[in-house]
Amino acid sequence: MKHLLIGSLFVLYLTSLPSLALEPVQLQGSWILKSAVYTKADGTVIKLSDQDMKSIKLVSKAYFSFVTVNKDGSFNNALTGRYQLQGDSYKETPEAGSVPAMLNKTYEFKAKLDGDLWHHSGMEDGTKIEELWQRLD
């Protein structure tokens, strides 16, 4: 009986491991862009901080939305659409916004959370994207 109990507990432990390992990154909430590095195909590197612009991103269960304004407060861009999150794979498909060339395309990124920081990296139309977002709520 003792071996059966120990065996049952061991099986329960092993079956819970995959679900722990595949726990999705929790991105729902509001975020502010702290820094970004964009490396274009020709090698040009653009580094931005929250001192250069302000970008706020809202993430719900299935949708994302963001708006970016320049340092002087003038409008830069905005996009909204659906996203999918599976493990650390984050895919955005903008459906509306101010950048028509990006609409209805799916962009795949890696999402990694470190406390209240979201490391967001991937490719977008030939440009390598490395962004750091900070949770607002």
C-alpha positions in Angstrom: 0.0 0.0 0.0 2.9 2.4 0.9 4.5 1.7 -2.5 1.3 2.3 -4.3 0.8 5.7 -2.5 4.4 6.7 -3.2 4.1 5.6 -6.9 0.9 7.5 -7.3 2.4 10.7 -5.9 5.4 10.3 -8.2 3.2 9.9 -11.2 1.2 13.0 -10.2 4.4 14.9 -9.8 5.7 13.9 -13.2 2.4 14.7 -15.0 2.4 18.2 -13.4 5.9 19.0 -14.7 5.0 19.6 -18.4 2.3 22.0 -17.4 4.6 24.0 -15.2 7.3 24.1 -18.0 4.7 25.3 -20.6 3.1 28.0 -18.4 2.4 30.8 -20.8 4.0 34.2 -20.3 1.3 36.5 -18.8 1.2 39.7 -20.9 -2.3 40.9 -20.2 -2.2 44.5 -18.9 -0.7 47.8 -19.9 3.0 48.4 -20.7 5.3 51.3 -21.4 8.3 51.0 -23.8 11.5 51.7 -21.8 14.0 51.1 -24.6 14.3 49.7 -28.1 17.1 48.7 -30.5 16.2 48.3 -34.2 18.8 46.8 -36.6 17.9 47.3 -40.2 19.0 44.8 -42.9 21.7 47.2 -44.1 23.2 47.2 -40.5 21.9 50.6 -39.5 21.2 50.5 -35.7 18.6 52.8 -34.2 18.5 53.0 -30.4 15.6 54.7 -28.6 14.7 55.2 -25.0 11.6 56.4 -23.2 13.2 59.8 -23.3 13.0 59.8 -27.1 9.3 58.8 -27.4 6.4 57.4 -25.4 4.7 54.2 -26.4 2.0 52.6 -24.4 0.8 49.0 -25.3 -2.4 47.4 -24.0 -2.8 43.6 -24.1 -6.1 41.8 -23.4 -6.9 38.1 -23.8 -6.7 38.2 -27.6 -6.0 41.7 -28.7 -3.2 44.2 -28.5 -3.2 47.9 -29.1 -0.4 50.5 -28.9 0.1 54.2 -29.6 3.4 56.0 -29.9 4.1 59.7 -29.6 7.3 61.6 -30.2 9.2 63.5 -27.6 7.4 66.7 -28.5 4.0 65.0 -28.1 3.3 64.7 -31.8 1.7 61.5 -33.1 4.1 58.8 -34.4 2.0 55.7 -35.0 -0.6 53.3 -33.7 -1.7 49.7 -34.4 -4.2 47.3 -33.0 -5.2 43.8 -33.8 -5.1 40.2 -32.6 -2.2 38.4 -31.0 -1.5 34.8 -30.1 0.8 33.6 -27.3 2.1 30.0 -27.1 4.9 29.5 -24.6 7.3 32.3 -25.4 6.1 32.7 -29.0 4.2 35.9 -29.4 2.5 36.6 -32.8 0.9 40.0 -33.6 -1.4 40.6 -36.6 -2.2 44.3 -36.9 -5.7 44.8 -38.3 -6.0 48.6 -38.1 -3.7 51.5 -37.6 -1.6 54.2 -39.0 1.0 52.0 -40.9 -1.0 50.4 -43.8 2.0 48.3 -45.0 1.9 46.4 -41.7 -1.8 45.6 -41.7 -3.0 42.0 -41.9 0.6 40.6 -41.7 1.6 38.4 -38.8 4.8 39.2 -37.0 6.4 36.6 -34.7 8.4 37.5 -31.7 9.9 35.9 -28.6 8.4 37.1 -25.3 10.3 36.8 -22.0 9.1 38.1 -18.7 11.6 39.2 -16.0 9.5 40.5 -13.1 7.7 43.5 -14.5 9.9 43.7 -17.6 8.9 42.2 -21.0 11.7 41.4 -23.4 10.2 41.5 -26.9 12.4 40.4 -29.8 12.1 39.2 -33.4 11.9 40.4 -37.0 9.6 42.9 -38.5 9.8 43.5 -42.3 13.6 42.9 -42.4 14.4 44.8 -39.2 15.6 43.1 -36.0 13.5 44.3 -33.1 14.7 44.3 -29.5 12.3 46.1 -27.1 12.0 46.3 -23.4 8.6 47.0 -22.0 7.7 47.7 -18.3 4.4 46.7 -16.8 2.2 49.6 -15.7 -0.4 47.5 -14.0 
